[in-house]
Amino acid sequence: MQIEPVDPAPVQTFPRTLLRQRWADLTLLHWAVDPDLVAPLLPAGTRPDTLDGTSYVGLIGFRMVGVGLARGPAVPYLGTFWETNVRLYSVDQAGRRAVVFRSLDASRLIPVLVARITLGLPYLWSAMRLDHDGDLRSYRCRRRWPGPAGTTSRMVVRVGAPIHRPTPLEHFLTARWGLHTRAYGRTLHLPNWHPQWPLHRAELLHLDDDLVTAGGLPTPTGPPVSVLYSPGVPVRFGPPTPVST
C-alpha cells in the first residue's frame, strides 16, 4: 500500500461539494501516543497514521461558522456554533490519511442529531463558549447529552507569531484532507478541502480537560508536544465513499 504524501496545499479531488463551512479561531493541542494503544479505537479498514513511529491525539477548540449544503446559503443560527473535538490520526487501505473523531462536542443540538444520524459521528451536545481578550483565547465546554454529562474542558492560550515554515510534525497534524467514520456497518471516508492553514505559534496558559479520557484515551502525561492557533479557513466536504475492510 502506498500512503499519500502529507501535502499542505493539495488540489480539490472530489467533483462536487456536499457541505460548506468555515472553521475559525482554532486552537490545536497534541500529545504523542503509542499507535498500539489507539489502534483498537479506529474503524475497521483503518490503522493509526504515524510520523517516525509515533501517533498523536488532538484536542481542538474552534468556532464552526456558516454551515451550508452544496452551493446553497448558510443555515441561519443552526449553522454557526462552538465545537471542541478529540481526534486521532488514521490511514486506510487505499493509503488515504484522515482523522478519526473520538468525540465532537458542539453547542447546537440539531447539528449534533443530524451528524449522529447521517454519518455516525460521535457528536455530543454541550454548553460552550469562546472568549477573546487581546491575544488570549479561552475555550470552555460542559457536556449535556448524551454523556457522560458534566464532562468539562477549559483551555486558555496566548496567540503568538505566524509560522512561515511549519515543521514536518505541524504539517502532519494539520494537513488532513478527510475523516474516517463507521456508520451503518460500513467504514466511510469523507473528503474535505480548504486552503493551506495559516498557523501561529501559541502558548498554553491553562488546561483542565476531561474530554480526552472520556473518549477512551489514556490521560495525557506532560504538556502537549504541539500547541498551534489558526484564525481559520473555509472548508468544503465531498460525498463519502466506502473504505475496503
N, C-alpha and C positions, 0 to 999 in steps of 0.2 A: 504494500500500500504506500502510495506517495502522498505525504501530507502537504497541503497547500502552504505556501510561504506566508510569513507574517508580513502582510502588506498594509502600511498605514494609510494608503490612499488608492484603493482599487477602483476599477470602473464598476458601475452597477451591472449585474449579470442577469437579474430577473426581468422578464419582459413587461410586467405590469405591476403597478403599486396597489397593494391591498389596504394598507394603513399609512397615514401620515401623522407625524407628531414632532414635537421639539423637546429635547432634554436640556434642561437649564440648571445652572447653579449646582453642579455636581461636585461632591467630594468623594474620593475613592480611596479606601483604606484596604491594604492587602497584607496577608500573612502567608508565609511558606507553610506547606502541609505535605505530608508523606502521601504520594499517589496511592499507595495501598490502602490508606485509611479512607479515602474518598471514593475509590473505585466502586464499592457496593452501593453508593448513593446515586450513581449515574444511570440513565435509561439504558435499556438493552440496545446493543449495537453501537455503544459509545464506550470510550475509555478516557481516563484522565489525560489531558494535554499537559505536557511538561516542558520546562526550559532547563536544560542542563540537569535533568533527572528530578526536578522539583516541580510540584504543582502548587496552586495557590487558592486561597479562599478570600473573597472580596466582600466588603461591607460598603454599600454605595447609597448615599442620600442625594436626592435631587428634586427638581420640580418637573412634572410632566405637563406640557403645555400644548393645547390646541389639537387634541387627537381628532382625526377625521378619517372618513372612509374614502379610499381611492382619490379622485380629484374633487370630491365634494368639500363643502365648507367644514371647518372645525365644529365639533359638537359643543354648543354653548354650555357653560357651567360644568357639566359632567366630564368634558374633555380636558379639563385642567385640574391638576391635583398634585399633592406631595406624595413621594414614594421613597421607601428605603428597601433595598433588596440585599439578600445574601446569595452569592453566586460562586459556582465552581467553573472549571475550565475543561472542555471536552473536545474530543476529535472522533469522528465517526468512520465507518468502514470505507467511505469514499474519500477520506482524507480532509474533510471539511472541519475546520476549527470553529468552535462555538462556545457558548456559555450554557450552564445548567443552573436554573434558579432553585435554591432550597426554600426560599420564601420571598414574597414581594408584598410588603405592607404598603397599602395605599389609603388615602383619605376620602375616597368616594366609593360608596357601596356598590352602585350599579356597575361601574367598570370591573370591580372585583368579581361580581357574579358572572358577567359576560365572559371574562377571561378564563374563569374556572370551568364554565360550561363548554365553551367552544374549543379551547386548546389544552385543557387540563393543567393550566399553570397554577402554581400554589400561591395565588393572590389571597391576601387577608385584609380585612377592614380594620383600620387603625385611626386613632386620633393623632394628628401630626401637625408640625409647624416648622417653618424655617425662618430664622431671624437674621437680619443683616445689621451690622454695626461697623461701618467703615470696611476694613479688610477682614473682619471677623464674620464667620458663618456658623450658626448654631442650629443643629438639627435635633428635633425631639420626636419620639414615636412611642405610643402606648397602644398595644393591640387590643381590639374589641372582639372580633369574631373571625374565624371560628376558634381560635385559641392556639396555644394556651393564653387565655385572657389575662391582661395585665402585664404581659411581656413588654419590656421597655428598652429603649435605646436613646442615648443622648451623646452627641459628639459635637465638639467645638474645634474649629480650625482657623488659622490665620493664613490668608491667601498671600503667596509670595510672588516672585518674579516669573515671567513667562519662560517656558522651556523651549529653546530654539532647536536643540538636538536631543530628542528623547533617547534614553538608553535602550538596549535590547529588551530589558525587563519591562520598561514602560510601554514599549510597542506591544510586547506580548500580552500585557494586561488590558490594553485598550483597543488594539486593532482587531476587533471581533466583529464578524460580519454575519452572525446568525445565532440562533439558540436551538437547543435540543430540548424536547419535552416528550412526555409519554401521555397519550390521550387515546382512550377507547381501544386499548390493546395494541396500539402501534406507537413506535417512536417516530417523531416528526422532526424535520429540520425546517426552521422558519428563517429565511434570509432577510438581512437588512442592509441598508446602505446609508452613509452620511459622509459629509466632507471630513478631511483629516482633522483629528481632535486639536483644538487649541488648548494646550496643557500649561498649568502653572505648578511650581513648587508650592507646597503647603506644609504648615507646622501644626501637628496635632496638639492642642492645648488641654483637651479633656475628652475622656471616653468612658462611658458607663453603659455597657451593652449586654443584653441577654439574647439578642436575635440570632447570633451565630450558634450558640449552644442549643437554642430552641430548634434550629434547623438540623439537629442531629450531628453537629460537628464538635470536635474537642475544643475546650476553652483555649483561645489563643494565649500563647506564652510570650511575654515580652512585647515591645512596641511593634507596630506594623513595619514591614520591610519597605513599604512604599506608601507615601501619602501624597495624593495629587488632587488638584482642583481644575475644573474646566467651566468657563462661562456657558458652554453648551454648543449643540449642533442640531440642525434639522435632520429628521430621520424618516426613511421610507422602509416599509416592510413589504416583501413579496409573498406570494402564496406558499403555504407549507408543502413539503414533499416527504414521502415516507423514507425512513432510513432502513437499509438492509440489516437484518439481525441474524 
